[in-house]
Amino acid sequence: MIVAGIVLLLPGLCSLAFIVVLSGEGLAGLFDDPGLLGLWAVCFAITAGGIVLILRAWRGRGAT
């Protein structure tokens, strides 16, 4: 489960990298495209699921 959670972290990391790259052109135009904002929201939701999966797997290890 931890490996799957780590894989689910990758979309969020890629989104953060693209935000950093695109912010080099200026922050004003970064949030103008609603399609791009939706894509980032989906990527961050997937990443949040990965974090939850890692936390549940980590907490479940001590119960065995």
PQR file with spaces between the fields and no chain letter, atoms N, CA, C, O and H, PARSE charges and radii, in Angstrom:
ATOM       1  N    MET     1       0.817   -1.185    0.000 -0.4000 1.5000
ATOM       2  CA   MET     1       0.000    0.000    0.000 -0.0000 2.0000
ATOM       3  C    MET     1       0.866    1.256    0.000  0.5500 1.7000
ATOM       4  O    MET     1       0.490    2.279   -0.573 -0.5500 1.4000
ATOM       5  N    ILE     2       2.013    1.171    0.639 -0.4000 1.5000
ATOM       6  CA   ILE     2       2.886    2.338    0.671 -0.0000 2.0000
ATOM       7  C    ILE     2       3.415    2.652   -0.719  0.5500 1.7000
ATOM       8  O    ILE     2       3.511    3.819   -1.098 -0.5500 1.4000
ATOM       9  H    ILE     2       2.318    0.340    1.104  0.4000 1.0000
ATOM      10  N    VAL     3       3.757    1.629   -1.473 -0.4000 1.5000
ATOM      11  CA   VAL     3       4.258    1.842   -2.839 -0.0000 2.0000
ATOM      12  C    VAL     3       3.172    2.474   -3.711  0.5500 1.7000
ATOM      13  O    VAL     3       3.454    3.382   -4.493 -0.5500 1.4000
ATOM      14  H    VAL     3       3.679    0.681   -1.165  0.4000 1.0000
ATOM      15  N    ALA     4       1.948    2.000   -3.580 -0.4000 1.5000
ATOM      16  CA   ALA     4       0.842    2.591   -4.346 -0.0000 2.0000
ATOM      17  C    ALA     4       0.621    4.037   -3.932  0.5500 1.7000
ATOM      18  O    ALA     4       0.329    4.880   -4.779 -0.5500 1.4000
ATOM      19  H    ALA     4       1.719    1.262   -2.945  0.4000 1.0000
ATOM      20  N    GLY     5       0.756    4.339   -2.647 -0.4000 1.5000
ATOM      21  CA   GLY     5       0.614    5.714   -2.186 -0.0000 2.0000
ATOM      22  C    GLY     5       1.693    6.617   -2.745  0.5500 1.7000
ATOM      23  O    GLY     5       1.430    7.767   -3.097 -0.5500 1.4000
ATOM      24  H    GLY     5       0.994    3.654   -1.959  0.4000 1.0000
ATOM      25  N    ILE     6       2.907    6.096   -2.826 -0.4000 1.5000
ATOM      26  CA   ILE     6       3.999    6.881   -3.404 -0.0000 2.0000
ATOM      27  C    ILE     6       3.739    7.153   -4.878  0.5500 1.7000
ATOM      28  O    ILE     6       4.009    8.253   -5.360 -0.5500 1.4000
ATOM      29  H    ILE     6       3.121    5.162   -2.539  0.4000 1.0000
ATOM      30  N    VAL     7       3.227    6.178   -5.589 -0.4000 1.5000
ATOM      31  CA   VAL     7       2.892    6.377   -7.006 -0.0000 2.0000
ATOM      32  C    VAL     7       1.808    7.444   -7.145  0.5500 1.7000
ATOM      33  O    VAL     7       1.836    8.240   -8.083 -0.5500 1.4000
ATOM      34  H    VAL     7       3.008    5.284   -5.198  0.4000 1.0000
ATOM      35  N    LEU     8       0.854    7.463   -6.215 -0.4000 1.5000
ATOM      36  CA   LEU     8      -0.211    8.466   -6.269 -0.0000 2.0000
ATOM      37  C    LEU     8       0.285    9.867   -5.915  0.5500 1.7000
ATOM      38  O    LEU     8      -0.413   10.845   -6.182 -0.5500 1.4000
ATOM      39  H    LEU     8       0.831    6.817   -5.452  0.4000 1.0000
ATOM      40  N    LEU     9       1.453    9.985   -5.331 -0.4000 1.5000
ATOM      41  CA   LEU     9       2.023   11.298   -5.040 -0.0000 2.0000
ATOM      42  C    LEU     9       2.583   11.979   -6.290  0.5500 1.7000
ATOM      43  O    LEU     9       2.712   13.202   -6.322 -0.5500 1.4000
ATOM      44  H    LEU     9       2.020    9.190   -5.114  0.4000 1.0000
ATOM      45  N    LEU    10       2.909   11.208   -7.300 -0.4000 1.5000
ATOM      46  CA   LEU    10       3.579   11.750   -8.484 -0.0000 2.0000
ATOM      47  C    LEU    10       2.773   12.814   -9.245  0.5500 1.7000
ATOM      48  O    LEU    10       3.368   13.804   -9.670 -0.5500 1.4000
ATOM      49  H    LEU    10       2.804   10.213   -7.274  0.4000 1.0000
ATOM      50  N    PRO    11       1.452   12.667   -9.440 -0.5600 1.5000
ATOM      51  CA   PRO    11       0.730   13.735  -10.141  0.2800 2.0000
ATOM      52  C    PRO    11       0.802   15.086   -9.432  0.5500 1.7000
ATOM      53  O    PRO    11       0.890   16.128  -10.082 -0.5500 1.4000
ATOM      54  N    GLY    12       0.765   15.067   -8.120 -0.4000 1.5000
ATOM      55  CA   GLY    12       0.869   16.314   -7.368 -0.0000 2.0000
ATOM      56  C    GLY    12       2.244   16.936   -7.487  0.5500 1.7000
ATOM      57  O    GLY    12       2.372   18.156   -7.592 -0.5500 1.4000
ATOM      58  H    GLY    12       0.694   14.221   -7.592  0.4000 1.0000
ATOM      59  N    LEU    13       3.283   16.097   -7.472 -0.4000 1.5000
ATOM      60  CA   LEU    13       4.636   16.617   -7.628 -0.0000 2.0000
ATOM      61  C    LEU    13       4.838   17.217   -9.016  0.5500 1.7000
ATOM      62  O    LEU    13       5.480   18.257   -9.158 -0.5500 1.4000
ATOM      63  H    LEU    13       3.179   15.106   -7.387  0.4000 1.0000
ATOM      64  N    CYS    14       4.297   16.570  -10.026 -0.4000 1.5000
ATOM      65  CA   CYS    14       4.388   17.107  -11.380 -0.0000 2.0000
ATOM      66  C    CYS    14       3.615   18.422  -11.500  0.5500 1.7000
ATOM      67  O    CYS    14       4.069   19.354  -12.164 -0.5500 1.4000
ATOM      68  H    CYS    14       3.775   15.724   -9.910  0.4000 1.0000
ATOM      69  N    SER    15       2.461   18.492  -10.865 -0.4000 1.5000
ATOM      70  CA   SER    15       1.678   19.730  -10.895 -0.0000 2.0000
ATOM      71  C    SER    15       2.432   20.864  -10.227  0.5500 1.7000
ATOM      72  O    SER    15       2.458   21.986  -10.733 -0.5500 1.4000
ATOM      73  H    SER    15       2.092   17.735  -10.326  0.4000 1.0000
ATOM      74  N    LEU    16       3.044   20.571   -9.092 -0.4000 1.5000
ATOM      75  CA   LEU    16       3.834   21.608   -8.421 -0.0000 2.0000
ATOM      76  C    LEU    16       4.998   22.073   -9.282  0.5500 1.7000
ATOM      77  O    LEU    16       5.315   23.262   -9.320 -0.5500 1.4000
ATOM      78  H    LEU    16       3.023   19.660   -8.681  0.4000 1.0000
ATOM      79  N    ALA    17       5.638   21.127   -9.977 -0.4000 1.5000
ATOM      80  CA   ALA    17       6.743   21.500  -10.852 -0.0000 2.0000
ATOM      81  C    ALA    17       6.264   22.416  -11.976  0.5500 1.7000
ATOM      82  O    ALA    17       6.932   23.398  -12.299 -0.5500 1.4000
ATOM      83  H    ALA    17       5.380   20.161   -9.946  0.4000 1.0000
ATOM      84  N    PHE    18       5.109   22.101  -12.577 -0.4000 1.5000
ATOM      85  CA   PHE    18       4.589   22.941  -13.643 -0.0000 2.0000
ATOM      86  C    PHE    18       4.155   24.305  -13.123  0.5500 1.7000
ATOM      87  O    PHE    18       4.294   25.303  -13.831 -0.5500 1.4000
ATOM      88  H    PHE    18       4.566   21.303  -12.314  0.4000 1.0000
ATOM      89  N    ILE    19       3.633   24.368  -11.903 -0.4000 1.5000
ATOM      90  CA   ILE    19       3.258   25.654  -11.321 -0.0000 2.0000
ATOM      91  C    ILE    19       4.502   26.515  -11.142  0.5500 1.7000
ATOM      92  O    ILE    19       4.471   27.712  -11.427 -0.5500 1.4000
ATOM      93  H    ILE    19       3.520   23.558  -11.328  0.4000 1.0000
ATOM      94  N    VAL    20       5.591   25.922  -10.676 -0.4000 1.5000
ATOM      95  CA   VAL    20       6.837   26.670  -10.492 -0.0000 2.0000
ATOM      96  C    VAL    20       7.369   27.155  -11.832  0.5500 1.7000
ATOM      97  O    VAL    20       7.794   28.304  -11.953 -0.5500 1.4000
ATOM      98  H    VAL    20       5.616   24.949  -10.444  0.4000 1.0000
ATOM      99  N    VAL    21       7.347   26.291  -12.832 -0.4000 1.5000
ATOM     100  CA   VAL    21       7.848   26.671  -14.156 -0.0000 2.0000
ATOM     101  C    VAL    21       6.980   27.780  -14.766  0.5500 1.7000
ATOM     102  O    VAL    21       7.496   28.760  -15.303 -0.5500 1.4000
ATOM     103  H    VAL    21       7.001   25.358  -12.733  0.4000 1.0000
ATOM     104  N    LEU    22       5.671   27.612  -14.675 -0.4000 1.5000
ATOM     105  CA   LEU    22       4.784   28.609  -15.265 -0.0000 2.0000
ATOM     106  C    LEU    22       4.762   29.912  -14.482  0.5500 1.7000
ATOM     107  O    LEU    22       4.443   30.956  -15.050 -0.5500 1.4000
ATOM     108  H    LEU    22       5.251   26.816  -14.239  0.4000 1.0000
ATOM     109  N    SER    23       5.089   29.882  -13.201 -0.4000 1.5000
ATOM     110  CA   SER    23       5.100   31.114  -12.418 -0.0000 2.0000
ATOM     111  C    SER    23       6.282   31.998  -12.801  0.5500 1.7000
ATOM     112  O    SER    23       6.310   33.174  -12.438 -0.5500 1.4000
ATOM     113  H    SER    23       5.348   29.033  -12.740  0.4000 1.0000
ATOM     114  N    GLY    24       7.240   31.464  -13.514 -0.4000 1.5000
ATOM     115  CA   GLY    24       8.358   32.261  -14.006 -0.0000 2.0000
ATOM     116  C    GLY    24       7.897   33.316  -15.003  0.5500 1.7000
ATOM     117  O    GLY    24       8.561   34.337  -15.180 -0.5500 1.4000
ATOM     118  H    GLY    24       7.217   30.509  -13.809  0.4000 1.0000
ATOM     119  N    GLU    25       6.764   33.073  -15.652 -0.4000 1.5000
ATOM     120  CA   GLU    25       6.210   34.028  -16.604 -0.0000 2.0000
ATOM     121  C    GLU    25       5.355   35.083  -15.914  0.5500 1.7000
ATOM     122  O    GLU    25       4.949   36.054  -16.553 -0.5500 1.4000
ATOM     123  H    GLU    25       6.225   32.243  -15.508  0.4000 1.0000
ATOM     124  N    GLY    26       5.078   34.917  -14.648 -0.4000 1.5000
ATOM     125  CA   GLY    26       4.266   35.868  -13.894 -0.0000 2.0000
ATOM     126  C    GLY    26       3.073   35.180  -13.264  0.5500 1.7000
ATOM     127  O    GLY    26       2.442   34.319  -13.877 -0.5500 1.4000
ATOM     128  H    GLY    26       5.408   34.128  -14.130  0.4000 1.0000
ATOM     129  N    LEU    27       2.772   35.562  -12.048 -0.4000 1.5000
ATOM     130  CA   LEU    27       1.682   34.924  -11.323 -0.0000 2.0000
ATOM     131  C    LEU    27       0.311   35.388  -11.788  0.5500 1.7000
ATOM     132  O    LEU    27      -0.686   34.713  -11.532 -0.5500 1.4000
ATOM     133  H    LEU    27       3.285   36.261  -11.550  0.4000 1.0000
ATOM     134  N    ALA    28       0.244   36.526  -12.468 -0.4000 1.5000
ATOM     135  CA   ALA    28      -1.056   37.072  -12.871 -0.0000 2.0000
ATOM     136  C    ALA    28      -1.777   36.152  -13.846  0.5500 1.7000
ATOM     137  O    ALA    28      -2.984   35.948  -13.708 -0.5500 1.4000
ATOM     138  H    ALA    28       1.054   37.073  -12.676  0.4000 1.0000
ATOM     139  N    GLY    29      -1.092   35.604  -14.804 -0.4000 1.5000
ATOM     140  CA   GLY    29      -1.723   34.758  -15.807 -0.0000 2.0000
ATOM     141  C    GLY    29      -1.764   33.288  -15.447  0.5500 1.7000
ATOM     142  O    GLY    29      -2.285   32.473  -16.209 -0.5500 1.4000
ATOM     143  H    GLY    29      -0.113   35.769  -14.916  0.4000 1.0000
ATOM     144  N    LEU    30      -1.221   32.945  -14.294 -0.4000 1.5000
ATOM     145  CA   LEU    30      -1.107   31.541  -13.911 -0.0000 2.0000
ATOM     146  C    LEU    30      -2.461   30.899  -13.643  0.5500 1.7000
ATOM     147  O    LEU    30      -2.652   29.720  -13.938 -0.5500 1.4000
ATOM     148  H    LEU    30      -0.798   33.608  -13.675  0.4000 1.0000
ATOM     149  N    PHE    31      -3.398   31.651  -13.094 -0.4000 1.5000
ATOM     150  CA   PHE    31      -4.685   31.088  -12.684 -0.0000 2.0000
ATOM     151  C    PHE    31      -5.830   31.533  -13.584  0.5500 1.7000
ATOM     152  O    PHE    31      -6.989   31.490  -13.170 -0.5500 1.4000
ATOM     153  H    PHE    31      -3.243   32.609  -12.854  0.4000 1.0000
ATOM     154  N    ASP    32      -5.528   31.957  -14.802 -0.4000 1.5000
ATOM     155  CA   ASP    32      -6.569   32.429  -15.723 -0.0000 2.0000
ATOM     156  C    ASP    32      -7.284   31.299  -16.451  0.5500 1.7000
ATOM     157  O    ASP    32      -8.448   31.453  -16.819 -0.5500 1.4000
ATOM     158  H    ASP    32      -4.587   31.992  -15.138  0.4000 1.0000
ATOM     159  N    ASP    33      -6.630   30.186  -16.666 -0.4000 1.5000
ATOM     160  CA   ASP    33      -7.191   29.091  -17.445 -0.0000 2.0000
ATOM     161  C    ASP    33      -7.969   28.141  -16.527  0.5500 1.7000
ATOM     162  O    ASP    33      -7.360   27.449  -15.712 -0.5500 1.4000
ATOM     163  H    ASP    33      -5.684   30.061  -16.367  0.4000 1.0000
ATOM     164  N    PRO    34      -9.304   28.095  -16.644 -0.5600 1.5000
ATOM     165  CA   PRO    34     -10.073   27.212  -15.759  0.2800 2.0000
ATOM     166  C    PRO    34      -9.806   25.729  -16.015  0.5500 1.7000
ATOM     167  O    PRO    34      -9.915   24.920  -15.094 -0.5500 1.4000
ATOM     168  N    GLY    35      -9.464   25.365  -17.232 -0.4000 1.5000
ATOM     169  CA   GLY    35      -9.148   23.967  -17.519 -0.0000 2.0000
ATOM     170  C    GLY    35      -7.888   23.513  -16.802  0.5500 1.7000
ATOM     171  O    GLY    35      -7.813   22.393  -16.296 -0.5500 1.4000
ATOM     172  H    GLY    35      -9.375   26.022  -17.980  0.4000 1.0000
ATOM     173  N    LEU    36      -6.910   24.391  -16.766 -0.4000 1.5000
ATOM     174  CA   LEU    36      -5.661   24.083  -16.078 -0.0000 2.0000
ATOM     175  C    LEU    36      -5.884   24.000  -14.570  0.5500 1.7000
ATOM     176  O    LEU    36      -5.304   23.146  -13.900 -0.5500 1.4000
ATOM     177  H    LEU    36      -6.972   25.300  -17.177  0.4000 1.0000
ATOM     178  N    LEU    37      -6.716   24.878  -14.043 -0.4000 1.5000
ATOM     179  CA   LEU    37      -7.035   24.834  -12.613 -0.0000 2.0000
ATOM     180  C    LEU    37      -7.760   23.535  -12.261  0.5500 1.7000
ATOM     181  O    LEU    37      -7.500   22.944  -11.213 -0.5500 1.4000
ATOM     182  H    LEU    37      -7.187   25.572  -14.587  0.4000 1.0000
ATOM     183  N    GLY    38      -8.659   23.093  -13.121 -0.4000 1.5000
ATOM     184  CA   GLY    38      -9.357   21.827  -12.891 -0.0000 2.0000
ATOM     185  C    GLY    38      -8.407   20.643  -12.913  0.5500 1.7000
ATOM     186  O    GLY    38      -8.520   19.729  -12.097 -0.5500 1.4000
ATOM     187  H    GLY    38      -8.871   23.573  -13.973  0.4000 1.0000
ATOM     188  N    LEU    39      -7.477   20.665  -13.845 -0.4000 1.5000
ATOM     189  CA   LEU    39      -6.477   19.594  -13.926 -0.0000 2.0000
ATOM     190  C    LEU    39      -5.620   19.562  -12.673  0.5500 1.7000
ATOM     191  O    LEU    39      -5.335   18.490  -12.139 -0.5500 1.4000
ATOM     192  H    LEU    39      -7.386   21.408  -14.509  0.4000 1.0000
ATOM     193  N    TRP    40      -5.206   20.733  -12.201 -0.4000 1.5000
ATOM     194  CA   TRP    40      -4.416   20.784  -10.975 -0.0000 2.0000
ATOM     195  C    TRP    40      -5.229   20.291   -9.786  0.5500 1.7000
ATOM     196  O    TRP    40      -4.699   19.594   -8.921 -0.5500 1.4000
ATOM     197  H    TRP    40      -5.438   21.604  -12.635  0.4000 1.0000
ATOM     198  N    ALA    41      -6.501   20.643   -9.734 -0.4000 1.5000
ATOM     199  CA   ALA    41      -7.350   20.196   -8.621 -0.0000 2.0000
ATOM     200  C    ALA    41      -7.462   18.669   -8.606  0.5500 1.7000
ATOM     201  O    ALA    41      -7.396   18.051   -7.543 -0.5500 1.4000
ATOM     202  H    ALA    41      -6.932   21.209  -10.436  0.4000 1.0000
ATOM     203  N    VAL    42      -7.630   18.067   -9.776 -0.4000 1.5000
ATOM     204  CA   VAL    42      -7.709   16.601   -9.858 -0.0000 2.0000
ATOM     205  C    VAL    42      -6.380   15.976   -9.440  0.5500 1.7000
ATOM     206  O    VAL    42      -6.364   14.985   -8.710 -0.5500 1.4000
ATOM     207  H    VAL    42      -7.683   18.569  -10.639  0.4000 1.0000
ATOM     208  N    CYS    43      -5.277   16.544   -9.895 -0.4000 1.5000
ATOM     209  CA   CYS    43      -3.957   16.006   -9.531 -0.0000 2.0000
ATOM     210  C    CYS    43      -3.709   16.103   -8.033  0.5500 1.7000
ATOM     211  O    CYS    43      -3.166   15.177   -7.431 -0.5500 1.4000
ATOM     212  H    CYS    43      -5.291   17.348  -10.489  0.4000 1.0000
ATOM     213  N    PHE    44      -4.103   17.223   -7.428 -0.4000 1.5000
ATOM     214  CA   PHE    44      -3.902   17.371   -5.987 -0.0000 2.0000
ATOM     215  C    PHE    44      -4.848   16.477   -5.202  0.5500 1.7000
ATOM     216  O    PHE    44      -4.505   16.042   -4.103 -0.5500 1.4000
ATOM     217  H    PHE    44      -4.544   17.976   -7.917  0.4000 1.0000
ATOM     218  N    ALA    45      -6.032   16.191   -5.738 -0.4000 1.5000
ATOM     219  CA   ALA    45      -6.948   15.253   -5.077 -0.0000 2.0000
ATOM     220  C    ALA    45      -6.371   13.841   -5.106  0.5500 1.7000
ATOM     221  O    ALA    45      -6.468   13.110   -4.120 -0.5500 1.4000
ATOM     222  H    ALA    45      -6.311   16.544   -6.631  0.4000 1.0000
ATOM     223  N    ILE    46      -5.777   13.458   -6.224 -0.4000 1.5000
ATOM     224  CA   ILE    46      -5.133   12.149   -6.324 -0.0000 2.0000
ATOM     225  C    ILE    46      -3.972   12.066   -5.334  0.5500 1.7000
ATOM     226  O    ILE    46      -3.776   11.039   -4.684 -0.5500 1.4000
ATOM     227  H    ILE    46      -5.699   14.052   -7.025  0.4000 1.0000
ATOM     228  N    THR    47      -3.211   13.143   -5.224 -0.4000 1.5000
ATOM     229  CA   THR    47      -2.097   13.183   -4.291 -0.0000 2.0000
ATOM     230  C    THR    47      -2.582   13.082   -2.848  0.5500 1.7000
ATOM     231  O    THR    47      -1.954   12.410   -2.030 -0.5500 1.4000
ATOM     232  H    THR    47      -3.370   13.978   -5.752  0.4000 1.0000
ATOM     233  N    ALA    48      -3.689   13.740   -2.531 -0.4000 1.5000
ATOM     234  CA   ALA    48      -4.256   13.642   -1.184 -0.0000 2.0000
ATOM     235  C    ALA    48      -4.659   12.198   -0.887  0.5500 1.7000
ATOM     236  O    ALA    48      -4.474   11.720    0.232 -0.5500 1.4000
ATOM     237  H    ALA    48      -4.199   14.287   -3.195  0.4000 1.0000
ATOM     238  N    GLY    49      -5.205   11.509   -1.876 -0.4000 1.5000
ATOM     239  CA   GLY    49      -5.523   10.098   -1.708 -0.0000 2.0000
ATOM     240  C    GLY    49      -4.280    9.267   -1.451  0.5500 1.7000
ATOM     241  O    GLY    49      -4.311    8.329   -0.654 -0.5500 1.4000
ATOM     242  H    GLY    49      -5.356   11.897   -2.785  0.4000 1.0000
ATOM     243  N    GLY    50      -3.191    9.602   -2.117 -0.4000 1.5000
ATOM     244  CA   GLY    50      -1.931    8.905   -1.882 -0.0000 2.0000
ATOM     245  C    GLY    50      -1.405    9.129   -0.476  0.5500 1.7000
ATOM     246  O    GLY    50      -0.873    8.211    0.148 -0.5500 1.4000
ATOM     247  H    GLY    50      -3.166   10.364   -2.764  0.4000 1.0000
ATOM     248  N    ILE    51      -1.553   10.346    0.021 -0.4000 1.5000
ATOM     249  CA   ILE    51      -1.116   10.646    1.390 -0.0000 2.0000
ATOM     250  C    ILE    51      -1.943    9.853    2.394  0.5500 1.7000
ATOM     251  O    ILE    51      -1.404    9.291    3.348 -0.5500 1.4000
ATOM     252  H    ILE    51      -1.985   11.092   -0.486  0.4000 1.0000
ATOM     253  N    VAL    52      -3.255    9.812    2.175 -0.4000 1.5000
ATOM     254  CA   VAL    52      -4.133    9.045    3.069 -0.0000 2.0000
ATOM     255  C    VAL    52      -3.765    7.562    3.021  0.5500 1.7000
ATOM     256  O    VAL    52      -3.730    6.901    4.059 -0.5500 1.4000
ATOM     257  H    VAL    52      -3.692   10.268    1.400  0.4000 1.0000
ATOM     258  N    LEU    53      -3.498    7.048    1.854 -0.4000 1.5000
ATOM     259  CA   LEU    53      -3.134    5.638    1.707 -0.0000 2.0000
ATOM     260  C    LEU    53      -1.829    5.326    2.439  0.5500 1.7000
ATOM     261  O    LEU    53      -1.725    4.299    3.109 -0.5500 1.4000
ATOM     262  H    LEU    53      -3.527    7.585    1.011  0.4000 1.0000
ATOM     263  N    ILE    54      -0.839    6.204    2.315 -0.4000 1.5000
ATOM     264  CA   ILE    54       0.431    6.002    3.006 -0.0000 2.0000
ATOM     265  C    ILE    54       0.228    6.045    4.516  0.5500 1.7000
ATOM     266  O    ILE    54       0.774    5.213    5.241 -0.5500 1.4000
ATOM     267  H    ILE    54      -0.924    7.039    1.771  0.4000 1.0000
ATOM     268  N    LEU    55      -0.553    7.010    4.993 -0.4000 1.5000
ATOM     269  CA   LEU    55      -0.779    7.120    6.434 -0.0000 2.0000
ATOM     270  C    LEU    55      -1.510    5.896    6.984  0.5500 1.7000
ATOM     271  O    LEU    55      -1.159    5.395    8.053 -0.5500 1.4000
ATOM     272  H    LEU    55      -0.996    7.686    4.404  0.4000 1.0000
ATOM     273  N    ARG    56      -2.516    5.415    6.267 -0.4000 1.5000
ATOM     274  CA   ARG    56      -3.221    4.224    6.729 -0.0000 2.0000
ATOM     275  C    ARG    56      -2.339    3.000    6.721  0.5500 1.7000
ATOM     276  O    ARG    56      -2.423    2.172    7.628 -0.5500 1.4000
ATOM     277  H    ARG    56      -2.801    5.822    5.399  0.4000 1.0000
ATOM     278  N    ALA    57      -1.494    2.867    5.716 -0.4000 1.5000
ATOM     279  CA   ALA    57      -0.586    1.723    5.661 -0.0000 2.0000
ATOM     280  C    ALA    57       0.443    1.812    6.779  0.5500 1.7000
ATOM     281  O    ALA    57       0.787    0.800    7.390 -0.5500 1.4000
ATOM     282  H    ALA    57      -1.425    3.539    4.979  0.4000 1.0000
ATOM     283  N    TRP    58       0.937    3.017    7.050 -0.4000 1.5000
ATOM     284  CA   TRP    58       1.960    3.195    8.070 -0.0000 2.0000
ATOM     285  C    TRP    58       1.383    2.905    9.457  0.5500 1.7000
ATOM     286  O    TRP    58       2.026    2.244   10.272 -0.5500 1.4000
ATOM     287  H    TRP    58       0.658    3.839    6.554  0.4000 1.0000
ATOM     288  N    ARG    59       0.176    3.396    9.723 -0.4000 1.5000
ATOM     289  CA   ARG    59      -0.449    3.146   11.025 -0.0000 2.0000
ATOM     290  C    ARG    59      -0.859    1.694   11.189  0.5500 1.7000
ATOM     291  O    ARG    59      -0.896    1.186   12.309 -0.5500 1.4000
ATOM     292  H    ARG    59      -0.347    3.932    9.061  0.4000 1.0000
ATOM     293  N    GLY    60      -1.164    1.025   10.099 -0.4000 1.5000
ATOM     294  CA   GLY    60      -1.571   -0.384   10.166 -0.0000 2.0000
ATOM     295  C    GLY    60      -0.418   -1.329   10.409  0.5500 1.7000
ATOM     296  O    GLY    60      -0.635   -2.476   10.801 -0.5500 1.4000
ATOM     297  H    GLY    60      -1.134    1.438    9.189  0.4000 1.0000
ATOM     298  N    ARG    61       0.816   -0.872   10.183 -0.4000 1.5000
ATOM     299  CA   ARG    61       1.986   -1.734   10.364 -0.0000 2.0000
ATOM     300  C    ARG    61       2.203   -2.095   11.824  0.5500 1.7000
ATOM     301  O    ARG    61       2.613   -3.216   12.122 -0.5500 1.4000
ATOM     302  H    ARG    61       0.992    0.060    9.864  0.4000 1.0000
ATOM     303  N    GLY    62       1.938   -1.176   12.734 -0.4000 1.5000
ATOM     304  CA   GLY    62       2.174   -1.433   14.156 -0.0000 2.0000
ATOM     305  C    GLY    62       1.098   -2.276   14.797  0.5500 1.7000
ATOM     306  O    GLY    62       1.320   -2.836   15.871 -0.5500 1.4000
ATOM     307  H    GLY    62       1.604   -0.265   12.491  0.4000 1.0000
ATOM     308  N    ALA    63      -0.067   -2.387   14.171 -0.4000 1.5000
ATOM     309  CA   ALA    63      -1.183   -3.131   14.757 -0.0000 2.0000
ATOM     310  C    ALA    63      -1.035   -4.633   14.572  0.5500 1.7000
ATOM     311  O    ALA    63      -1.724   -5.401   15.242 -0.5500 1.4000
ATOM     312  H    ALA    63      -0.248   -1.933   13.299  0.4000 1.0000
ATOM     313  N    THR    64      -0.159   -5.067   13.686 -0.4000 1.5000
ATOM     314  CA   THR    64      -0.029   -6.486   13.398 -0.0000 2.0000
ATOM     315  C    THR    64       0.800   -7.217   14.404  0.5500 1.7000
ATOM     316  O    THR    64       0.994   -8.426   14.283 -0.5500 1.4000
ATOM     317  H    THR    64       0.401   -4.443   13.142  0.4000 1.0000
